[in-house]
Amino acid sequence: FHDAVGYSVSGQYQDGGADGSILIFRATALSYVANIGISVPVSILVPVQARHPDVTAGDLIQFAGAVALTNCPGAPQIEFLAGRPNATAPASDGTIPIPFSDADALLARLADVGMSPAETVALLASHSVAHAPTTDPSLTGANTGKLDTTPAEFDSEFFLETLLNGVGYPGNGSNTIDEVESPLPDQDVIRLESDFALAHDNRTACTWQSYISQSILILKYNLFEIYSY
């Protein structure tokens, strides 16, 4: 996403979208505030790219994303298509939404990519298996910056837990500019301000809540199937 979102329907930003600019021009891209914490996956892909020079950087990133998602329990297998050209310039700074953006800024940026409010919520399903390791420096460990209680599973817990009442901040109990109060600070779950904003905005709240109810219906269907045999 951090590579592909470098796109602008309006022409406000100059970039080619999913063209691998975050790899090819990583010295520039990783200096952007919104890319703090992305250096780890980038560093993993750099030597892979060097071993396979015939594969473009954009294709490598999207293929890696598809494979990584498939390895998460509960996640779907998604189609991968090759053929992206290599970037010729770095993405403009500002193409990636920052965690302390309000709903207006988030929806405006994603609209300029061509995404509707409902599609923006669907995109945030990725936060079910995401970490924001640099958000709270007081947290340490393998699950630093987890956004729900099941960070290794592709499920609806993220959508549910983001809606719960906040009771405090994890780690040492202090907050950063990116955070709002977490509903589960004792389990070191952080809640990003941007996620909280979209969960409660009138343009996205219904879609957000539908992911929880859909999950319940799917669970009930699966239980029915189990008990039918």
N, CA and C of each residue as an Amber inpcrd file, in Angstrom:
protein
   687
   0.8220000  -1.2020000   0.0000000   0.0000000   0.0000000   0.0000000
   0.8610000   1.2600000   0.0000000   1.9170000   1.2620000   0.7880000
   2.7610000   2.4510000   0.8760000   3.4210000   2.7630000  -0.4690000
   3.5820000   1.7620000  -1.3130000   4.1030000   1.9960000  -2.6610000
   2.9740000   2.3720000  -3.6190000   1.8820000   1.6080000  -3.5790000
   0.8020000   1.7900000  -4.5460000   0.0380000   3.0860000  -4.3660000
  -0.0260000   3.6040000  -3.1330000  -0.8130000   4.8050000  -2.8750000
  -0.1680000   6.0580000  -3.4740000   1.0460000   5.9280000  -3.9750000
   1.6850000   7.0570000  -4.6460000   1.0720000   7.3050000  -6.0040000
  -0.1640000   7.7140000  -6.0060000  -0.9460000   7.9000000  -7.2340000
  -1.9150000   9.0430000  -6.9980000  -2.2420000   9.7660000  -8.0420000
  -3.1150000  10.9200000  -7.8740000  -3.9600000  11.1310000  -9.1200000
  -5.2790000  10.9690000  -8.9650000  -6.1960000  11.2060000 -10.0760000
  -6.1680000  12.6690000 -10.4900000  -6.0720000  13.5470000  -9.5110000
  -6.1120000  14.9810000  -9.7760000  -4.7950000  15.5270000 -10.3190000
  -3.7230000  14.7570000 -10.1430000  -2.4080000  15.2410000 -10.5520000
  -1.7170000  16.0690000  -9.4950000  -2.3000000  16.1030000  -8.2920000
  -1.6900000  16.8650000  -7.2030000  -0.3210000  16.3000000  -6.8440000
  -0.2100000  14.9670000  -6.9250000   1.0480000  14.2880000  -6.6280000
   1.5540000  13.6050000  -7.8860000   2.8590000  13.5500000  -8.0220000
   3.4710000  12.9280000  -9.1820000   4.0960000  11.5930000  -8.8020000
   3.5750000  10.5140000  -9.3650000   4.1490000   9.1900000  -9.1670000
   3.3750000   8.2110000 -10.0200000   3.9020000   7.0120000 -10.1420000
   3.2850000   6.0190000 -10.9990000   2.5290000   4.9400000 -10.2710000
   2.1770000   5.1720000  -9.0050000   1.4320000   4.1630000  -8.2740000
   2.3120000   3.0010000  -7.8520000   1.8550000   1.7730000  -8.1260000
   2.5660000   0.5670000  -7.6880000   3.7420000   0.2790000  -8.6190000
   4.7360000   1.1410000  -8.5740000   5.8700000   1.0350000  -9.4910000
   7.1980000   0.7380000  -8.8020000   7.1500000   0.4150000  -7.5050000
   8.3650000   0.0580000  -6.7980000   9.2360000   1.2250000  -6.3850000
   8.7020000   2.4340000  -6.4240000   9.5180000   3.6040000  -6.0810000
  10.0400000   3.5520000  -4.6560000   9.2880000   2.9010000  -3.7650000
   9.7090000   2.8240000  -2.3670000  10.9510000   1.9490000  -2.2090000
  11.1920000   1.0480000  -3.1820000  12.4160000   0.2510000  -3.1990000
  13.5180000   0.9470000  -3.9810000  13.2070000   1.3840000  -5.1800000
  14.2140000   1.9650000  -6.0630000  14.7550000   3.2710000  -5.5030000
  13.8800000   4.0810000  -4.9430000  14.2710000   5.3740000  -4.3750000
  14.0700000   5.3670000  -2.8600000  14.5160000   4.2750000  -2.2340000
  14.2600000   4.0910000  -0.8040000  14.9220000   5.1480000   0.0710000
  16.0470000   5.6760000  -0.3400000  16.6970000   6.7140000   0.4710000
  15.7850000   7.9200000   0.6300000  15.0420000   8.2360000  -0.4270000
  14.0810000   9.3420000  -0.3770000  12.7910000   8.9150000   0.3080000
  12.2460000   7.7770000  -0.1140000  10.9410000   7.3440000   0.3840000
  10.9470000   7.0860000   1.8880000  12.0150000   6.5000000   2.3920000
  12.0560000   6.1670000   3.8140000  12.3260000   7.3740000   4.6960000
  12.5950000   8.5080000   4.0820000  12.7610000   9.7390000   4.8660000
  11.4260000  10.4120000   5.1530000  10.3550000   9.9620000   4.4960000
   9.0400000  10.5400000   4.7180000   8.4910000  10.0720000   6.0630000
   7.8580000  10.9630000   6.7940000   7.3210000  10.6350000   8.1160000
   6.3490000   9.4580000   8.0470000   5.5240000   9.4090000   7.0310000
   4.5100000   8.3560000   6.9240000   5.1230000   6.9800000   6.6870000
   6.4000000   6.9280000   6.2890000   7.0600000   5.6440000   6.0370000
   7.9230000   5.1770000   7.1980000   7.8540000   5.8620000   8.3270000
   8.5930000   5.4000000   9.5020000   8.0670000   4.0130000   9.8910000
   8.9670000   3.0630000  10.0310000   8.5620000   1.7010000  10.3560000
   8.4960000   0.7850000   9.1510000   8.5880000   1.3440000   7.9310000
   8.5150000   0.5340000   6.7140000   9.9010000   0.0420000   6.2920000
  10.9350000   0.5280000   6.9530000  12.2980000   0.1680000   6.5580000
  12.5600000  -1.3310000   6.6730000  11.8960000  -2.0240000   7.6220000
  12.1330000  -3.4630000   7.7940000  11.6860000  -4.2630000   6.5700000
  10.4160000  -4.1640000   6.1240000  10.0490000  -4.9150000   4.9250000
  10.8220000  -4.4820000   3.6830000  11.1580000  -3.1990000   3.5950000
  11.9520000  -2.7400000   2.4540000  13.3190000  -3.4140000   2.4640000
  13.9570000  -3.4730000   3.6410000  15.2860000  -4.0790000   3.7310000
  15.2500000  -5.5700000   3.4090000  14.1150000  -6.2280000   3.6890000
  13.9750000  -7.6470000   3.3530000  13.8820000  -7.8360000   1.8470000
  13.2100000  -6.9170000   1.1640000  12.9880000  -7.0690000  -0.2760000
  14.1750000  -6.6160000  -1.1250000  15.0210000  -5.7570000  -0.5910000
  16.1610000  -5.2430000  -1.3800000  17.0460000  -6.3710000  -1.9070000
  17.5290000  -7.3100000  -1.0810000  18.3650000  -8.3880000  -1.6210000
  17.6040000  -9.3360000  -2.5540000  16.2930000  -9.4970000  -2.3240000
  15.4930000 -10.3220000  -3.2330000  15.4510000  -9.6760000  -4.6110000
  15.2720000  -8.3710000  -4.6260000  15.2630000  -7.6430000  -5.8890000
  16.6040000  -7.7840000  -6.6070000  17.6960000  -7.7450000  -5.8490000
  19.0310000  -7.8590000  -6.4450000  19.2380000  -9.2380000  -7.0790000
  18.6440000 -10.2680000  -6.4950000  18.7910000 -11.6290000  -7.0230000
  17.9120000 -11.8820000  -8.2340000  16.8990000 -11.0540000  -8.4190000
  15.9630000 -11.2560000  -9.5330000  15.7870000  -9.9470000 -10.3100000
  16.8220000  -9.5250000 -11.0160000  16.7720000  -8.2260000 -11.7010000
  15.7380000  -8.1400000 -12.8200000  15.2690000  -9.2940000 -13.3060000
  14.2590000  -9.2660000 -14.3680000  12.8570000  -9.0110000 -13.8380000
  12.6920000  -9.0800000 -12.5250000  11.4010000  -8.7910000 -11.9060000
  11.4040000  -7.3230000 -11.4830000  10.3900000  -6.5780000 -11.9000000
  10.3680000  -5.1640000 -11.5410000  10.0820000  -4.9910000 -10.0550000
  10.5010000  -3.8610000  -9.5160000  10.3190000  -3.5960000  -8.0880000
   8.8400000  -3.5500000  -7.7080000   8.0160000  -2.9710000  -8.5830000
   6.5830000  -2.9040000  -8.3100000   5.9480000  -4.2820000  -8.2460000
   6.3300000  -5.1610000  -9.1850000   5.8050000  -6.5260000  -9.1730000
   6.2600000  -7.2680000  -7.9230000   7.5150000  -7.0790000  -7.5410000
   8.0440000  -7.7700000  -6.3650000   7.2770000  -7.3810000  -5.1080000
   7.0120000  -6.1050000  -4.9430000   6.3000000  -5.6470000  -3.7440000
   4.8930000  -6.2220000  -3.6820000   4.1740000  -6.1820000  -4.8010000
   2.8000000  -6.6840000  -4.8030000   2.7560000  -8.2060000  -4.6520000
   3.7370000  -8.9030000  -5.2330000   3.8090000 -10.3550000  -5.0660000
   4.1060000 -10.7040000  -3.6070000   5.0440000  -9.9740000  -3.0110000
   5.3920000 -10.2160000  -1.6090000   4.1800000  -9.9760000  -0.7100000
   3.3980000  -8.9440000  -1.0110000   2.2050000  -8.6670000  -0.2310000
   1.1780000  -9.7810000  -0.3310000   1.0040000 -10.3140000  -1.5420000
   0.0420000 -11.3990000  -1.7450000   0.4680000 -12.6570000  -0.9940000
   1.7660000 -12.9660000  -1.0500000   2.2830000 -14.1460000  -0.3560000
   2.1750000 -13.9690000   1.1570000   2.5530000 -12.7930000   1.6420000
   2.5170000 -12.5380000   3.0840000   1.0960000 -12.6620000   3.6280000
   0.1300000 -12.1020000   2.9060000  -1.2600000 -12.1680000   3.3540000
  -1.7430000 -13.6080000   3.4100000  -1.3850000 -14.4000000   2.4110000
  -1.8120000 -15.7920000   2.3490000  -1.2830000 -16.6000000   3.5240000
  -0.1450000 -16.1820000   4.0780000   0.4450000 -16.8970000   5.2150000
  -0.2500000 -16.6020000   6.5360000  -1.1700000 -15.6460000   6.5620000
  -1.8790000 -15.2990000   7.7960000  -3.1220000 -16.1740000   7.9310000
  -3.3030000 -16.8590000   9.0690000  -4.5060000 -17.6700000   9.2650000
  -5.7770000 -16.8500000   9.0670000  -6.6960000 -17.3800000   8.2840000
  -7.9580000 -16.7090000   8.0360000  -7.9570000 -15.8010000   6.8290000
  -6.7970000 -15.5880000   6.2190000  -6.7150000 -14.6530000   5.0970000
  -7.0540000 -15.3380000   3.7710000  -7.5390000 -14.5670000   2.8170000
  -7.8430000 -15.1410000   1.5090000  -6.5880000 -15.2440000   0.6510000
  -6.6520000 -16.0330000  -0.3900000  -5.6200000 -16.0280000  -1.4110000
  -6.0440000 -15.0140000  -2.4600000  -5.1580000 -14.0770000  -2.7730000
  -5.5160000 -13.0360000  -3.7310000  -4.7280000 -13.1940000  -5.0210000
  -5.3260000 -12.7440000  -6.0820000  -4.7090000 -12.8600000  -7.3980000
  -3.5270000 -11.9180000  -7.5350000  -2.4680000 -12.3900000  -8.1850000
  -1.3250000 -11.5340000  -8.4950000  -1.1690000 -11.4460000 -10.0030000
  -1.0250000 -10.2460000 -10.5060000  -0.7860000 -10.0110000 -11.9270000
   0.5170000  -9.2380000 -12.0820000   1.3530000  -9.6680000 -13.0160000
   2.6470000  -9.0250000 -13.2530000   2.5650000  -8.0520000 -14.4220000
   3.5650000  -7.1960000 -14.5370000   3.6470000  -6.2920000 -15.6810000
   3.8240000  -4.8360000 -15.3290000   4.1190000  -4.5200000 -14.0670000
   4.2890000  -3.1220000 -13.6570000   5.6600000  -2.6100000 -14.0910000
   5.7320000  -1.3930000 -14.6080000   7.0400000  -0.8360000 -14.9730000
   7.7740000  -0.3480000 -13.7270000   9.0900000  -0.2200000 -13.8470000
   9.8710000   0.3280000 -12.7460000   9.7020000   1.8370000 -12.6570000
   9.7490000   2.3350000 -11.4380000   9.6320000   3.7800000 -11.2110000
  10.8180000   4.5150000 -11.8020000  10.5660000   5.7150000 -12.2640000
  11.6360000   6.5740000 -12.7720000  11.9040000   7.7520000 -11.8530000
  11.0920000   7.8860000 -10.8020000  11.2650000   8.9750000  -9.8340000
  10.6010000   8.5590000  -8.5300000  11.0070000   9.1270000  -7.4060000
  10.3580000   8.7990000  -6.1390000   8.9490000   9.3660000  -6.0710000
   8.1350000   8.7480000  -5.2380000   6.7930000   9.2740000  -5.0100000
   6.8830000  10.6070000  -4.2850000   5.8990000  11.4430000  -4.4960000
   5.8410000  12.7190000  -3.7850000   5.5810000  12.4820000  -2.3110000
   6.1800000  13.2760000  -1.4650000   5.8630000  13.2100000  -0.0430000
   4.4250000  13.6960000   0.1460000   3.6810000  13.0210000   0.9950000
   2.2960000  13.4120000   1.2330000   1.2820000  12.4790000   0.6210000
   1.7430000  11.5040000  -0.1740000   0.7830000  10.5770000  -0.7870000
   0.2500000   9.5600000   0.2190000   1.0210000   9.2870000   1.2640000
   0.6350000   8.2710000   2.2420000  -0.0560000   8.9450000   3.4200000
  -1.2760000   8.5420000   3.7560000  -1.9650000   9.1320000   4.9010000
  -1.1850000   8.8910000   6.1930000  -1.1620000   9.8600000   7.0630000
  -0.4450000   9.7220000   8.3190000  -1.4180000   9.3440000   9.4330000
  -0.9320000   8.6320000  10.4620000  -1.8330000   8.0740000  11.4820000
  -2.6230000   9.0860000  12.2900000  -2.1830000  10.3530000  12.3270000
  -2.9610000  11.3280000  13.0880000  -3.8230000  12.1980000  12.1800000
  -4.0820000  11.7380000  10.9450000  -4.9850000  12.4440000  10.0440000
  -6.4280000  12.3230000  10.5280000  -7.2310000  13.3670000  10.2850000
  -8.6540000  13.2540000  10.5920000  -9.3730000  12.6010000   9.4100000
 -10.6590000  12.3250000   9.5800000 -11.4090000  11.6030000   8.5560000
 -11.4700000  12.3680000   7.2410000 -11.6100000  13.6900000   7.3020000
 -11.6730000  14.4890000   6.0790000 -10.4030000  14.3240000   5.2580000
  -9.2550000  14.4230000   5.9160000  -7.9740000  14.3150000   5.2200000
  -7.7720000  12.9050000   4.6560000  -8.1310000  11.8990000   5.4360000
  -7.9680000  10.5160000   4.9870000  -8.8280000  10.2120000   3.7650000
 -10.0980000  10.5830000   3.8380000 -11.0120000  10.2830000   2.7390000
 -10.6840000  11.0910000   1.4960000 -10.2000000  12.3090000   1.6760000
  -9.8060000  13.1330000   0.5300000  -8.5920000  12.5420000  -0.1860000
  -7.6100000  12.1010000   0.5960000  -6.4120000  11.5010000  -0.0050000
  -6.7490000  10.2150000  -0.7480000  -7.5660000   9.3530000  -0.1380000
  -7.9110000   8.1010000  -0.7950000  -8.8460000   8.3250000  -1.9830000
  -9.6690000   9.3730000  -1.9340000 -10.5090000   9.7040000  -3.0880000
  -9.6460000  10.1080000  -4.2700000  -8.5260000  10.7650000  -3.9850000
  -7.6110000  11.1820000  -5.0530000  -6.8630000   9.9880000  -5.6460000
  -6.8850000   8.8610000  -4.9420000  -6.3320000   7.6190000  -5.4800000
  -7.3910000   6.8910000  -6.2940000  -8.6660000   7.2550000  -6.0810000
  -9.7670000   6.6150000  -6.7810000 -10.5720000   5.6730000  -5.9190000
 -10.4220000   5.7850000  -4.5870000 -11.1040000   4.8760000  -3.6730000
 -12.2660000   5.5710000  -2.9790000 -13.3710000   4.8610000  -2.8440000
 -14.5530000   5.3730000  -2.1550000 -14.3690000   5.2180000  -0.6420000
 -15.2230000   5.8540000   0.1750000 -15.1540000   5.6420000   1.6250000
 -15.2930000   4.1690000   2.0120000 -16.1980000   3.4330000   1.3460000
 -16.3670000   2.0120000   1.6570000 -15.1080000   1.2220000   1.3260000
 -14.4680000   1.5490000   0.2050000 -13.2310000   0.8620000  -0.1740000
 -12.1000000   1.2010000   0.7890000 -12.1240000   2.4090000   1.3300000
 -11.1150000   2.8050000   2.3120000 -11.2340000   1.9510000   3.5680000
 -12.4550000   1.7030000   4.0130000 -12.6630000   0.8400000   5.1740000
 -12.1990000  -0.5780000   4.8690000 -12.5230000  -1.0790000   3.6790000
 -12.0870000  -2.4250000   3.2890000 -10.5650000  -2.5270000   3.2900000
  -9.9120000  -1.4840000   2.8370000  -8.4510000  -1.4520000   2.8250000
  -7.8830000  -1.6320000   4.2260000  -8.5670000  -1.0760000   5.2200000
  -8.0680000  -1.1430000   6.5940000  -8.2010000  -2.5260000   7.2180000
  -8.7540000  -3.4760000   6.4910000  -8.6970000  -4.8660000   6.9520000
  -7.2420000  -5.2920000   7.1140000  -6.3440000  -4.6400000   6.3900000
  -4.9180000  -4.9460000   6.5190000  -4.4140000  -4.6880000   7.9340000
  -5.0780000  -3.7920000   8.6640000  -4.6500000  -3.5060000  10.0290000
  -4.9500000  -4.6610000  10.9870000  -5.7080000  -5.6380000  10.5210000
  -5.9420000  -6.8310000  11.3240000  -4.6520000  -7.6080000  11.5530000
  -3.7130000  -7.4970000  10.6060000  -2.4330000  -8.2080000  10.7090000
  -1.2670000  -7.2250000  10.6450000  -1.5130000  -6.0140000  11.1250000
  -0.4970000  -4.9640000  11.0200000   0.0780000  -4.5970000  12.3840000
   1.2330000  -3.9770000  12.3430000   1.8600000  -3.4110000  13.5290000
   2.3000000  -1.9850000  13.2150000   2.2850000  -1.1550000  14.2220000
   2.8290000   0.2000000  14.1140000   3.9470000   0.3070000  15.1560000
   5.1020000  -0.2950000  14.8830000   6.1320000  -0.4810000  15.9100000
   6.7770000   0.7960000  16.4250000   6.6810000   1.8740000  15.6690000
   7.3320000   3.1160000  16.1110000   6.3640000   4.0810000  16.7870000
   5.0880000   3.7070000  16.8760000   4.0870000   4.6250000  17.4270000
   4.3030000   4.8880000  18.9120000   4.5360000   3.8380000  19.6700000
   4.6970000   3.9840000  21.1170000   6.0620000   3.4420000  21.5420000
   7.0460000   4.3150000  21.7550000   8.4070000   3.8800000  22.0930000
   8.5020000   3.1360000  23.4240000   7.4740000   3.2370000  24.2670000
   7.5330000   2.5650000  25.5680000   7.1900000   1.0820000  25.4680000
   6.7270000   0.6380000  24.2950000   6.3800000  -0.7640000  24.1030000
   7.5560000  -1.5210000  23.4880000   7.7520000  -2.7510000  23.9040000
   8.8090000  -3.5970000  23.3500000   8.2660000  -5.0030000  23.1540000
   9.0050000  -5.8120000  22.4100000   8.5960000  -7.1990000  22.2180000
   8.1410000  -7.4840000  20.8060000   7.8290000  -8.7410000  20.5490000
   7.5100000  -9.1990000  19.1940000   6.2570000  -8.5470000  18.6320000
   5.2990000  -8.2430000  19.4800000   4.0320000  -7.6800000  19.0140000
   3.9410000  -6.1820000  19.2590000   5.0780000  -5.5100000  19.2900000
   5.0930000  -4.0740000  19.5290000   4.2330000  -3.3420000  18.5010000
   3.3180000  -2.5270000  18.9950000   2.4810000  -1.7350000  18.1010000
   1.3430000  -2.5040000  17.4830000   0.9420000  -3.6230000  18.0670000
  -0.1690000  -4.3810000  17.4850000  -1.4540000  -3.5760000  17.5900000
  -2.3080000  -3.7240000  16.5750000  -3.5220000  -2.9240000  16.4850000
  -4.7770000  -3.6800000  16.9330000  -4.6230000  -4.9480000  17.2450000
  -5.7000000  -5.7050000  17.8800000  -5.0890000  -6.8570000  18.6560000
  -5.9230000  -7.6530000  19.3000000  -5.4060000  -8.7110000  20.1610000
  -5.0070000  -9.9670000  19.3970000  -5.2990000 -10.0090000  18.0920000
  -4.9440000 -11.1780000  17.2750000  -4.1360000 -10.7310000  16.0570000
  -2.9380000 -10.1760000  16.2610000  -2.1890000  -9.5880000  15.1520000
  -1.6650000 -10.5970000  14.1330000  -1.6810000 -11.8900000  14.4560000
  -1.2170000 -12.9020000  13.5140000  -2.3580000 -13.5150000  12.7170000
  -3.6000000 -13.0890000  12.9950000  -4.7580000 -13.6750000  12.3340000
  -5.5360000 -12.6220000  11.5550000  -5.9490000 -12.9910000  10.3590000
  -6.7540000 -12.1020000   9.5200000  -8.2160000 -12.3080000   9.9130000
  -8.7000000 -11.4440000  10.8040000 -10.0560000 -11.5880000  11.3210000
 -10.6740000 -10.2170000  11.5500000 -11.8430000 -10.1960000  12.1980000
 -12.5600000  -8.9380000  12.3760000 -12.3110000  -8.2850000  13.7370000
 -11.3870000  -8.8350000  14.5340000 -11.1380000  -8.2770000  15.8550000
 -10.7260000  -6.8100000  15.7860000  -9.9480000  -6.4590000  14.7760000
  -9.5240000  -5.0630000  14.6300000 -10.7170000  -4.1350000  14.5260000
 -11.7130000  -4.4990000  13.7090000 -12.8860000  -3.6510000  13.5240000
 -13.7040000  -3.5570000  14.8050000 -13.8140000  -4.6540000  15.5150000
 -14.5620000  -4.6640000  16.7680000 -13.8420000  -3.8510000  17.8420000
 -12.5730000  -4.1310000  18.0590000 -11.8390000  -3.5140000  19.1620000
 -11.6280000  -2.0180000  18.9640000 -11.5600000  -1.5800000  17.7180000
 -11.4060000  -0.1500000  17.4520000 -12.6340000   0.6280000  17.9200000
 -13.7910000  -0.0320000  17.9760000 -15.0300000   0.6200000  18.3800000
 -15.2450000   0.6410000  19.8980000 -14.4740000  -0.1390000  20.6310000
 -14.6760000  -0.2180000  22.0710000 -14.2510000   1.0750000  22.7670000
 -14.8020000   1.3130000  23.9400000 -14.4540000   2.5060000  24.7120000
 -12.9890000   2.4690000  25.1260000 -12.3180000   3.5980000  24.9730000
 -10.9330000   3.6970000  25.3890000 -10.8200000   3.8570000  26.8960000
  -9.8080000   3.2070000  27.4680000  -9.6320000   3.2810000  28.9230000
  -8.2240000   3.7120000  29.3240000  -7.3120000   3.8350000  28.3540000
  -5.9570000   4.2430000  28.7020000  -4.9730000   3.9600000  27.5830000
  -3.7120000   4.1820000  27.8850000  -2.6550000   3.9640000  26.8990000
  -1.7470000   2.8280000  27.3550000  -1.2830000   1.9900000  26.4210000
  -0.4130000   0.8750000  26.7990000   0.9940000   1.3550000  27.1530000
   1.8570000   0.4080000  27.4400000   3.2350000   0.7550000  27.7640000
   3.3350000   1.4910000  29.0810000   3.9400000   2.6760000  29.0520000
   4.1090000   3.4490000  30.2930000   2.9130000   4.3400000  30.6000000
   1.8470000   4.2020000  29.8100000   0.6240000   4.9520000  30.0800000
   0.5520000   6.3190000  29.4520000   1.5900000   6.6980000  28.7020000
   1.5780000   7.9930000  28.0230000   1.2090000   7.7970000  26.5600000
   0.7600000   8.8560000  25.9100000   0.3470000   8.7390000  24.5240000
   1.2550000   9.5400000  23.6060000   1.1990000   9.1950000  22.3240000
   1.8900000   9.9500000  21.2890000   0.8570000  10.6520000  20.4290000
   1.3170000  11.4390000  19.4730000   0.4120000  12.2150000  18.6200000
  -0.4630000  11.3070000  17.7570000   0.0100000  10.0740000  17.4970000
  -0.7290000   9.1550000  16.6300000  -1.8340000   8.4030000  17.3510000
  -1.8190000   8.3890000  18.6760000  -2.6880000   7.5080000  19.4450000
  -3.9100000   8.2150000  20.0330000  -4.9650000   7.4220000  20.1970000
  -6.0600000   7.7830000  21.0910000  -6.1440000   6.6620000  22.1210000
  -6.9460000   6.8420000  23.1500000  -7.0070000   5.8440000  24.2080000
  -7.3720000   4.4590000  23.6720000  -6.6600000   3.4770000  24.1500000
  -6.8870000   2.0920000  23.7460000  -7.9450000   1.4490000  24.6340000
  -8.7540000   0.5400000  24.0750000  -9.6980000  -0.1980000  24.9110000
  -9.0150000  -1.3360000  25.6680000  -7.7990000  -1.7030000  25.2290000
  -7.1030000  -2.8530000  25.8140000  -5.6320000  -2.5210000  26.0830000
  -5.3840000  -1.4890000  26.8650000  -3.9930000  -1.1050000  27.1110000
  -3.2100000  -2.1610000  27.8830000  -3.8980000  -2.9400000  28.7190000
  -3.2140000  -3.9730000  29.4960000  -2.7240000  -5.1140000  28.6200000
  -3.2140000  -5.1770000  27.3720000  -2.7520000  -6.1770000  26.4130000
  -1.8560000  -5.5440000  25.3400000  -1.4170000  -4.3300000  25.6070000
  -0.4840000  -3.6020000  24.7340000  -1.0310000  -3.3570000  23.3340000
  -2.3520000  -3.2310000  23.2230000  -2.9710000  -2.8840000  21.9480000
  -3.0160000  -1.3660000  21.8270000  -2.5150000  -0.8320000  20.7260000
  -2.6040000   0.5990000  20.5030000  -3.7600000   0.8860000  19.5420000
  -4.2890000   2.1010000  19.6130000  -5.3550000   2.5080000  18.6970000
  -4.9220000   3.7820000  18.0080000  -4.7810000   3.7080000  16.6900000
  -4.3600000   4.8740000  15.9180000  -5.5060000   5.8720000  15.7960000
  -5.1550000   7.1350000  15.8310000  -6.1640000   8.1880000  15.7260000
  -6.9250000   8.0980000  14.4100000  -6.2170000   7.7540000  13.3260000
  -6.8550000   7.6680000  12.0130000  -7.8860000   6.5430000  11.9630000
  -7.5680000   5.3880000  12.5680000  -8.5220000   4.2790000  12.6010000
  -9.7630000   4.6630000  13.4040000  -9.5410000   5.2850000  14.5450000
 -10.6480000   5.6910000  15.4020000 -11.5530000   6.6880000  14.6770000
 -10.9460000   7.6000000  13.9270000 -11.7180000   8.6150000  13.2000000
 -12.6270000   7.9820000  12.1510000 -12.0940000   7.0320000  11.3900000
 -12.9030000   6.3930000  10.3480000 -13.9600000   5.4680000  10.9300000
 -13.6800000   4.8760000  12.0820000 -14.6590000   3.9940000  12.7070000
 -15.9000000   4.7510000  13.1540000 -15.7470000   6.0690000  13.3950000
 -16.8590000   6.8520000  13.9420000 -17.4030000   7.9110000  12.9920000
 -16.7860000   8.0860000  11.8310000 -17.2600000   9.0910000  10.8920000
 -18.5400000   8.6190000  10.2080000 -19.4920000   9.5510000   9.9700000
 -20.7880000   9.1380000   9.4240000 -20.7080000   8.6230000   7.9890000
 -19.5890000   8.8630000   7.3010000 -19.4170000   8.3630000   5.9340000
 -18.8710000   6.9350000   5.8950000 -18.3490000   6.4710000   6.9980000
 -17.6800000   5.1690000   7.0110000 -18.1250000   4.2560000   8.1570000
 -18.8200000   4.7940000   9.1470000 -19.1520000   4.0170000  10.3470000
 -20.0120000   2.7910000  10.0410000 -20.9910000   2.9330000   9.1760000
 -21.8720000   1.8000000   8.8770000 -21.1070000   0.6750000   8.1880000
 -20.2520000   1.0390000   7.2460000 -19.4310000   0.0260000   6.5790000
 -18.5160000  -0.6400000   7.5850000 -17.9280000   0.1630000   8.4560000
 -17.0320000  -0.3600000   9.4860000 -17.7650000  -1.4060000  10.3360000
 -18.9630000  -1.0670000  10.8130000 -19.7140000  -1.9800000  11.6750000
 -20.1730000  -3.2220000  10.9180000 -20.3750000  -3.0940000   9.6020000
 -20.8380000  -4.2390000   8.8250000 -19.8060000  -5.3580000   8.7870000
 -18.5390000  -5.0050000   8.9070000 -17.5070000  -6.0390000   8.8960000
 -17.5920000  -6.9150000  10.1370000 -18.0600000  -6.3470000  11.2260000
 -18.2220000  -7.1290000  12.4520000 -19.4080000  -8.0670000  12.3150000
 -20.5500000  -7.5480000  11.8440000 -21.7530000  -8.3770000  11.7130000
 -21.5620000  -9.4550000  10.6580000 -20.8490000  -9.1330000   9.5760000
 -20.5880000 -10.1400000   8.5500000 -19.7740000 -11.2820000   9.1200000
 -18.8090000 -10.9180000   9.9680000 -17.9730000 -11.9460000  10.5780000
 -18.8120000 -12.8840000  11.4330000 -19.7730000 -12.3270000  12.1730000
 -20.6390000 -13.1360000  13.0210000 -21.4860000 -14.0710000  12.1660000
 -22.0060000 -13.5670000  11.0430000 -22.8210000 -14.3960000  10.1660000
 -21.9940000 -15.5300000   9.5620000 -20.7600000 -15.2120000   9.1720000
 -19.8890000 -16.2430000   8.6080000 -19.5670000 -17.2930000   9.6590000
 -19.3140000 -16.8270000  10.8970000 -19.0400000 -17.7590000  11.9850000
 -20.2330000 -18.6750000  12.2070000 -21.4420000 -18.1160000  12.2290000
 -22.6420000 -18.9260000  12.4320000 -22.8070000 -19.9350000  11.3030000
 -22.5160000 -19.4960000  10.0660000 -22.6240000 -20.4040000   8.9200000
 -21.6260000 -21.5470000   9.0470000 -20.4000000 -21.2230000   9.4370000
 -19.3810000 -22.2540000   9.5940000 -19.7600000 -23.2480000  10.6850000
 -20.3250000 -22.7240000  11.7990000 -20.7560000 -23.6060000  12.8760000
 -21.8820000 -24.5260000  12.4030000 -22.8010000 -23.9590000  11.5810000
 -23.8900000 -24.7640000  11.0310000 -23.3440000 -25.8940000  10.1640000
 -22.3550000 -25.5520000   9.3310000 -21.7540000 -26.5420000   8.4620000
 -21.0780000 -27.6480000   9.2800000 -20.3900000 -27.2490000  10.3690000
 -19.7010000 -28.2240000  11.2150000 -20.6960000 -29.1840000  11.8480000
 -21.7940000 -28.6270000  12.3830000 -22.7530000 -29.4630000  13.0930000
 -23.7040000 -30.2090000  12.1510000 -23.6060000 -29.9250000  10.8550000
 -24.4680000 -30.6230000   9.8960000 -23.8850000 -31.9580000   9.4720000
 -22.6040000 -32.1980000   9.7900000 -21.9520000 -33.4480000   9.3470000
 -21.7480000 -34.3860000  10.5220000
